[in-house]
Amino acid sequence: MAVRHRLIKVAPEVVWDLLSDPNRYAEWVVGTSSSRPVRGTWPQTGAAIRYEVHLGPVSLSNETTVRFRDPGARLELEAHAGILGTARIAIELRPWGEYCLVIVDEHPLQGAGGTWHNFAFEALIHLRHRAMLGRLARLCEDRAGDARHARGAAPVGAVTAETEGGT
């Protein structure tokens, strides 16, 4: 099983908001070029999104379905990858102080992916998850930074007259 984690420097609600947007899936999922809802209301159980993967001149269209959710805490998906079969992807959000610890656990369920699953395949999934969690962190942290900026709050680490002992 490929299990990977990352501390994202925002509240879990910010991460959940991004996971709840079916149109932004392609922004953080590595290998996906576009996404759109096709069934239900994402991320309700049973809802699905269709996503595109481009491999050179070849374009593949696949689907991911929500199998379980605990709003704000856990999202379990079943990704259909054509001839490769399906995979279970569980994304857990844990409050970690003021931040969010995100844990991704993926393993094949059916099809060729399960048959060919080995140490090398597992290593590739770990690399993909590292990149995916990096993208997710960047999107969430940028969004939180934009919100702080819009409210007029000083960026973290900013020097002000009060912190410098000025008047």
GIZIHU-V277763 format. One record per residue. SS is DSSP state (H for helix, E for strand, C for the rest). D_CENTER is the distance of its C-alpha to the mean C-alpha in whole Angstrom. Layout:
ss:SS d_center:D_CENTER
ss:SS d_center:D_CENTER
This chain:
ss:C d_center:17
ss:E d_center:15
ss:E d_center:13
ss:E d_center:12
ss:E d_center:11
ss:E d_center:11
ss:E d_center:13
ss:E d_center:11
ss:C d_center:14
ss:C d_center:14
ss:C d_center:15
ss:H d_center:12
ss:H d_center:13
ss:H d_center:12
ss:H d_center:8
ss:H d_center:9
ss:H d_center:11
ss:H d_center:8
ss:H d_center:6
ss:C d_center:10
ss:C d_center:10
ss:H d_center:11
ss:H d_center:12
ss:H d_center:10
ss:H d_center:7
ss:H d_center:9
ss:H d_center:9
ss:H d_center:6
ss:C d_center:6
ss:C d_center:9
ss:C d_center:13
ss:C d_center:12
ss:C d_center:14
ss:E d_center:14
ss:E d_center:13
ss:E d_center:15
ss:E d_center:16
ss:E d_center:19
ss:E d_center:20
ss:C d_center:20
ss:C d_center:18
ss:C d_center:14
ss:C d_center:13
ss:C d_center:16
ss:C d_center:17
ss:C d_center:18
ss:C d_center:17
ss:E d_center:15
ss:E d_center:14
ss:E d_center:16
ss:E d_center:14
ss:E d_center:16
ss:E d_center:16
ss:E d_center:19
ss:E d_center:21
ss:C d_center:24
ss:C d_center:26
ss:E d_center:25
ss:E d_center:22
ss:E d_center:20
ss:E d_center:19
ss:E d_center:17
ss:E d_center:16
ss:E d_center:13
ss:E d_center:14
ss:E d_center:13
ss:E d_center:16
ss:E d_center:15
ss:E d_center:14
ss:E d_center:15
ss:C d_center:14
ss:C d_center:13
ss:C d_center:13
ss:E d_center:11
ss:E d_center:10
ss:E d_center:11
ss:E d_center:11
ss:E d_center:14
ss:E d_center:13
ss:E d_center:17
ss:C d_center:17
ss:H d_center:21
ss:H d_center:23
ss:H d_center:21
ss:C d_center:21
ss:E d_center:18
ss:E d_center:15
ss:E d_center:14
ss:E d_center:10
ss:E d_center:10
ss:E d_center:7
ss:E d_center:10
ss:E d_center:10
ss:E d_center:14
ss:E d_center:16
ss:E d_center:17
ss:C d_center:20
ss:C d_center:19
ss:E d_center:16
ss:E d_center:12
ss:E d_center:12
ss:E d_center:9
ss:E d_center:10
ss:E d_center:8
ss:E d_center:11
ss:E d_center:12
ss:E d_center:16
ss:E d_center:18
ss:E d_center:20
ss:E d_center:22
ss:C d_center:24
ss:H d_center:24
ss:H d_center:21
ss:H d_center:22
ss:H d_center:26
ss:C d_center:25
ss:C d_center:22
ss:C d_center:24
ss:H d_center:23
ss:H d_center:23
ss:H d_center:20
ss:H d_center:18
ss:H d_center:19
ss:H d_center:17
ss:H d_center:14
ss:H d_center:14
ss:H d_center:14
ss:H d_center:11
ss:H d_center:9
ss:H d_center:11
ss:H d_center:10
ss:H d_center:7
ss:H d_center:6
ss:H d_center:9
ss:H d_center:8
ss:H d_center:5
ss:H d_center:9
ss:H d_center:11
ss:H d_center:10
ss:H d_center:10
ss:H d_center:13
ss:H d_center:15
ss:H d_center:14
ss:H d_center:16
ss:H d_center:18
ss:H d_center:19
ss:H d_center:20
ss:H d_center:22
ss:H d_center:24
ss:H d_center:25
ss:C d_center:26
ss:C d_center:28
ss:C d_center:27
ss:C d_center:28
ss:C d_center:25
ss:C d_center:24
ss:C d_center:27
ss:C d_center:29
ss:C d_center:33
ss:C d_center:35
ss:C d_center:39
ss:C d_center:38
ss:C d_center:36
ss:C d_center:39
ss:C d_center:42
ss:C d_center:43
ss:C d_center:44
